[in-house]
Amino acid sequence: MKKFVIVIPAHNEEEIIKETVNTVLNFLRNTKINVDWKVIIAENGSTDGTIEILKGLQKNKRFSYISLE
């Protein structure tokens, strides 16, 4: 099984981060390749609600975020 990590940069992306993550999830669900995957969101000092959304996403063990600030 192939393994890969998707890294998504984020800075003040409150309005679109869920859509971005859903796009990635849809791609992974529809791919014909059997892969083991993880998504890491690199958060860079957001001052909006981005961090709160990312904390919620961490309920799924395949998602995590790191703060670059």
Phi and psi restraints in degrees (value plus and minus 20) as a CYANA .aco file:
   2 LYS   PHI     -97.0   -57.0
   2 LYS   PSI     128.1   168.1
   3 LYS   PHI    -146.4  -106.4
   3 LYS   PSI     120.9   160.9
   4 PHE   PHI    -175.9  -135.9
   4 PHE   PSI     141.5   181.5
   5 VAL   PHI    -141.3  -101.3
   5 VAL   PSI     114.6   154.6
   6 ILE   PHI    -125.5   -85.5
   6 ILE   PSI     106.4   146.4
   7 VAL   PHI    -130.9   -90.9
   7 VAL   PSI     105.8   145.8
   8 ILE   PHI    -136.8   -96.8
   8 ILE   PSI      98.5   138.5
   9 PRO   PHI     -95.8   -55.8
   9 PRO   PSI     126.3   166.3
  10 ALA   PHI    -167.0  -127.0
  10 ALA   PSI     112.3   152.3
  11 HIS   PHI    -166.8  -126.8
  11 HIS   PSI      93.3   133.3
  12 ASN   PHI      32.0    72.0
  12 ASN   PSI      34.2    74.2
  13 GLU   PHI    -128.6   -88.6
  13 GLU   PSI       4.1    44.1
  14 GLU   PHI     -69.3   -29.3
  14 GLU   PSI     -60.7   -20.7
  15 GLU   PHI     -94.6   -54.6
  15 GLU   PSI     -42.9    -2.9
  16 ILE   PHI    -145.9  -105.9
  16 ILE   PSI     -23.5    16.5
  17 ILE   PHI     -84.7   -44.7
  17 ILE   PSI     -57.2   -17.2
  18 LYS   PHI     -85.0   -45.0
  18 LYS   PSI     -60.9   -20.9
  19 GLU   PHI     -83.8   -43.8
  19 GLU   PSI     -60.7   -20.7
  20 THR   PHI     -81.4   -41.4
  20 THR   PSI     -68.5   -28.5
  21 VAL   PHI     -83.1   -43.1
  21 VAL   PSI     -62.0   -22.0
  22 ASN   PHI     -83.0   -43.0
  22 ASN   PSI     -56.4   -16.4
  23 THR   PHI     -82.7   -42.7
  23 THR   PSI     -64.6   -24.6
  24 VAL   PHI     -83.3   -43.3
  24 VAL   PSI     -65.3   -25.3
  25 LEU   PHI     -80.4   -40.4
  25 LEU   PSI     -63.9   -23.9
  26 ASN   PHI     -81.3   -41.3
  26 ASN   PSI     -61.5   -21.5
  27 PHE   PHI     -80.7   -40.7
  27 PHE   PSI     -67.3   -27.3
  28 LEU   PHI     -85.5   -45.5
  28 LEU   PSI     -57.3   -17.3
  29 ARG   PHI     -89.8   -49.8
  29 ARG   PSI     -50.8   -10.8
  30 ASN   PHI    -112.7   -72.7
  30 ASN   PSI     -26.9    13.1
  31 THR   PHI     -90.2   -50.2
  31 THR   PSI     127.2   167.2
  32 LYS   PHI    -110.2   -70.2
  32 LYS   PSI     -21.2    18.8
  33 ILE   PHI    -115.1   -75.1
  33 ILE   PSI     114.2   154.2
  34 ASN   PHI    -100.1   -60.1
  34 ASN   PSI      87.2   127.2
  35 VAL   PHI    -150.7  -110.7
  35 VAL   PSI     131.0   171.0
  36 ASP   PHI    -124.1   -84.1
  36 ASP   PSI     104.0   144.0
  37 TRP   PHI    -152.9  -112.9
  37 TRP   PSI     142.4   182.4
  38 LYS   PHI    -167.9  -127.9
  38 LYS   PSI     125.1   165.1
  39 VAL   PHI    -135.3   -95.3
  39 VAL   PSI     106.7   146.7
  40 ILE   PHI    -136.9   -96.9
  40 ILE   PSI     106.7   146.7
  41 ILE   PHI    -124.4   -84.4
  41 ILE   PSI     102.2   142.2
  42 ALA   PHI    -113.0   -73.0
  42 ALA   PSI      80.6   120.6
  43 GLU   PHI    -109.0   -69.0
  43 GLU   PSI     111.0   151.0
  44 ASN   PHI    -141.1  -101.1
  44 ASN   PSI      47.4    87.4
  45 GLY   PHI      54.9    94.9
  45 GLY   PSI      15.6    55.6
  46 SER   PHI     -82.2   -42.2
  46 SER   PSI     124.4   164.4
  47 THR   PHI    -134.9   -94.9
  47 THR   PSI     -16.1    23.9
  48 ASP   PHI    -121.1   -81.1
  48 ASP   PSI    -171.3  -131.3
  49 GLY   PHI    -110.2   -70.2
  49 GLY   PSI      -5.2    34.8
  50 THR   PHI     -77.0   -37.0
  50 THR   PSI     -66.5   -26.5
  51 ILE   PHI     -82.6   -42.6
  51 ILE   PSI     -60.2   -20.2
  52 GLU   PHI     -82.4   -42.4
  52 GLU   PSI     -59.8   -19.8
  53 ILE   PHI     -84.9   -44.9
  53 ILE   PSI     -62.8   -22.8
  54 LEU   PHI     -84.1   -44.1
  54 LEU   PSI     -57.8   -17.8
  55 LYS   PHI     -80.7   -40.7
  55 LYS   PSI     -60.0   -20.0
  56 GLY   PHI     -84.5   -44.5
  56 GLY   PSI     -56.0   -16.0
  57 LEU   PHI     -87.4   -47.4
  57 LEU   PSI     -45.6    -5.6
  58 GLN   PHI     -87.6   -47.6
  58 GLN   PSI     -26.4    13.6
  59 LYS   PHI     -82.3   -42.3
  59 LYS   PSI     -47.1    -7.1
  60 ASN   PHI    -109.1   -69.1
  60 ASN   PSI     101.6   141.6
  61 LYS   PHI     -83.9   -43.9
  61 LYS   PSI     -33.3     6.7
  62 ARG   PHI    -105.3   -65.3
  62 ARG   PSI     -25.4    14.6
  63 PHE   PHI    -134.0   -94.0
  63 PHE   PSI     118.6   158.6
  64 SER   PHI    -169.9  -129.9
  64 SER   PSI     144.5   184.5
  65 TYR   PHI    -154.9  -114.9
  65 TYR   PSI     132.3   172.3
  66 ILE   PHI    -143.7  -103.7
  66 ILE   PSI     124.8   164.8
  67 SER   PHI    -119.4   -79.4
  67 SER   PSI     104.4   144.4
  68 LEU   PHI    -113.2   -73.2
  68 LEU   PSI     -19.8    20.2
